[in-house]
């Protein structure tokens, strides 16, 4: 029974079940009771021992996905066979093509009703992804000549904030048409910096994810 597991295992089980239910029913249509019923006897009190609310469970599920994403970012950052510009393109392509992205956009959480989740996404973007993954790549690009900028820190924040927040249809509830406009402006902006890293394949995938979100919200 779940109640006999160690705390770490119990917490992991809760997240596994919650993730599956969020995928099947959507976050908004999944209740704490729904989660309890799939936990083999775990009580509501035991769940609240680990999480204060359903929103906290969603944040923890998202954090676990983020940790997996950051492993991918670190791998690309540390590759020795690509220059800085090539690494930036690889990061965008790998990030949006990860199968878990379909799961996230299927859950389609309402960020307007979950400010804590939105703040978590913003905090991770600015404090973790930009300085630890994007900035080192830009600095490498400056050294190898593939990226031209006098403001690497600001460029790193701009790129990842636009990519993770501004172009995220789950944050602004953008339609496919609105998203397309944002993607094109983002592409033009990057080209203005000499960063031709958003190709047609990436654009098509971004629009596909937007459609998944709109269908499941």
C-alpha positions, 0 to 999 in steps of 0.5 A: 500500500502507498502508505507504507512507502518511504516519503520520497517514494510516496511523493513520487507516486503522487506526482506520477498519478497526478501527471497521468490524470492531468494528461487524461482529464486536464488539470482543471478537471482533475480533483484531489479526490481523483488523485486519491482514488488512484493511490491505493489507499493513500489518505487525503491527509497523507497527500497534504503532508507532501503538498499544500494544494493541487496547484502545488502538485502541478508545480512539482510535476512541472519542476520534474519536467524542467529538471529533465529539460535542463539535462538536455540543455546542459548536454547541448551546452557542453557539446564540443562539435558545435559552435555557439550559434549552432548550439542555440539552434539545437536547443530550440529544436530539441526543446520543442521536439521533446515528446513531453511538450505534447503532454504539457500542452495537452494539460493546458493549465490556465496560467491566469488562474495559477499565478504561482505556476506562472511565477515559477516558470518566470523564475526558472527562465530568468534565474536558471535557464538564461544564466546557466545554459543560454548565456554560456552558449552566447559567450562561446559564440562570441569567442568563436565568432558565430555570435556578435553582441556586446550584451550577452547577459541581456541577449540571453534573457531576451531570447529565453523570455521571448521563447518561454513566456511571450511566445507561450500560448498557455500564458497569453491564451494565443490563437494559432494566428496570433502565435504565428505572428509572434513566431514570425516577429521573434524570427525577424528579431533574431535574424536582426541579431545575426541569429538565424536559428528559427527555420520552417521546421521549428515554426511548424512545430511551434504552431502544432503545439499551439493547436494542441493547447487550443484543442485541450484548454 
